[in-house]
Amino acid sequence: MFVVGWNREQGEALTIETLEEHIQYNRTAFHENTNASWAMLGLFETKEQARDFCFKLQEIRNARLDGELYQEGS
């Protein structure tokens, strides 16, 4: 299983990792009492599915930003 994750501190960056890696990273962040944990945005059976999801999220974000820039320029 593959996880698409996002961390507020990383800004726009998304990560694709195995479910085990995601759990271990968040467990470590919890034990270190940091806010560096990653939110799970999606769980997929294949890395390709996870990658497609990331591309779709980026397209949505870009379209939203393009719309905001267009409105500011009006």
MARNUTOR-451695 format. One record per residue (C-alpha): residue number from 0; y, x, z. Coordinates in nm, 3 decimals. Each point is the difference from the previous one (the first is absolute). Layout:
<node n="NUM" c2="Y" c1="X" c3="Z"/>
...
END
This chain:
<node n="0" c2="0.000" c1="0.000" c3="0.000"/>
<node n="1" c2="0.352" c1="0.116" c3="-0.078"/>
<node n="2" c2="0.322" c1="-0.087" c3="0.179"/>
<node n="3" c2="0.352" c1="-0.017" c3="-0.140"/>
<node n="4" c2="0.228" c1="0.096" c3="0.285"/>
<node n="5" c2="0.373" c1="0.022" c3="0.066"/>
<node n="6" c2="0.198" c1="0.176" c3="0.270"/>
<node n="7" c2="0.362" c1="-0.090" c3="0.069"/>
<node n="8" c2="0.085" c1="0.364" c3="0.071"/>
<node n="9" c2="-0.130" c1="0.099" c3="-0.344"/>
<node n="10" c2="0.238" c1="-0.238" c3="-0.179"/>
<node n="11" c2="-0.134" c1="-0.122" c3="-0.332"/>
<node n="12" c2="-0.320" c1="0.205" c3="0.010"/>
<node n="13" c2="-0.332" c1="-0.178" c3="-0.013"/>
<node n="14" c2="-0.329" c1="0.169" c3="0.074"/>
<node n="15" c2="-0.354" c1="-0.063" c3="-0.115"/>
<node n="16" c2="-0.268" c1="0.117" c3="0.237"/>
<node n="17" c2="-0.345" c1="-0.097" c3="0.114"/>
<node n="18" c2="-0.029" c1="-0.258" c3="0.273"/>
<node n="19" c2="-0.141" c1="0.266" c3="0.231"/>
<node n="20" c2="0.299" c1="0.230" c3="-0.063"/>
<node n="21" c2="0.241" c1="-0.286" c3="0.063"/>
<node n="22" c2="-0.165" c1="-0.092" c3="0.329"/>
<node n="23" c2="-0.016" c1="0.362" c3="0.116"/>
<node n="24" c2="0.366" c1="0.067" c3="-0.085"/>
<node n="25" c2="0.117" c1="-0.311" c3="0.185"/>
<node n="26" c2="-0.227" c1="0.072" c3="0.296"/>
<node n="27" c2="0.150" c1="0.349" c3="0.028"/>
<node n="28" c2="0.355" c1="-0.138" c3="-0.027"/>
<node n="29" c2="-0.080" c1="-0.254" c3="0.273"/>
<node n="30" c2="-0.141" c1="0.264" c3="0.235"/>
<node n="31" c2="0.301" c1="0.224" c3="-0.063"/>
<node n="32" c2="0.225" c1="-0.298" c3="0.073"/>
<node n="33" c2="0.199" c1="0.037" c3="-0.323"/>
<node n="34" c2="0.128" c1="-0.253" c3="-0.248"/>
<node n="35" c2="-0.152" c1="0.195" c3="-0.289"/>
<node n="36" c2="-0.275" c1="-0.254" c3="-0.064"/>
<node n="37" c2="-0.055" c1="-0.147" c3="-0.345"/>
<node n="38" c2="0.000" c1="-0.375" c3="-0.068"/>
<node n="39" c2="-0.293" c1="-0.124" c3="-0.208"/>
<node n="40" c2="0.135" c1="-0.183" c3="-0.304"/>
<node n="41" c2="-0.334" c1="-0.056" c3="-0.167"/>
<node n="42" c2="-0.370" c1="0.079" c3="0.020"/>
<node n="43" c2="-0.196" c1="0.058" c3="-0.320"/>
<node n="44" c2="-0.353" c1="0.086" c3="-0.103"/>
<node n="45" c2="0.105" c1="0.266" c3="-0.253"/>
<node n="46" c2="0.275" c1="0.257" c3="-0.022"/>
<node n="47" c2="0.094" c1="-0.139" c3="-0.342"/>
<node n="48" c2="0.064" c1="-0.345" c3="0.151"/>
<node n="49" c2="0.217" c1="0.159" c3="0.268"/>
<node n="50" c2="0.193" c1="0.198" c3="-0.263"/>
<node n="51" c2="0.059" c1="-0.316" c3="-0.207"/>
<node n="52" c2="0.133" c1="-0.175" c3="0.311"/>
<node n="53" c2="0.243" c1="0.289" c3="0.060"/>
<node n="54" c2="0.126" c1="-0.023" c3="-0.358"/>
<node n="55" c2="0.055" c1="-0.375" c3="0.037"/>
<node n="56" c2="0.192" c1="0.048" c3="0.324"/>
<node n="57" c2="0.217" c1="0.264" c3="-0.166"/>
<node n="58" c2="0.070" c1="-0.232" c3="-0.295"/>
<node n="59" c2="0.105" c1="-0.279" c3="0.237"/>
<node n="60" c2="0.224" c1="0.237" c3="0.193"/>
<node n="61" c2="0.161" c1="0.138" c3="-0.315"/>
<node n="62" c2="0.063" c1="-0.350" c3="-0.137"/>
<node n="63" c2="0.161" c1="-0.101" c3="0.328"/>
<node n="64" c2="0.220" c1="0.309" c3="0.003"/>
<node n="65" c2="0.097" c1="-0.052" c3="-0.364"/>
<node n="66" c2="0.102" c1="-0.356" c3="0.085"/>
<node n="67" c2="0.206" c1="0.115" c3="0.298"/>
<node n="68" c2="0.176" c1="0.265" c3="-0.209"/>
<node n="69" c2="0.068" c1="-0.257" c3="-0.271"/>
<node n="70" c2="0.155" c1="-0.238" c3="0.253"/>
<node n="71" c2="0.219" c1="0.276" c3="0.144"/>
<node n="72" c2="0.128" c1="0.087" c3="-0.348"/>
<node n="73" c2="0.095" c1="-0.362" c3="-0.082"/>
END
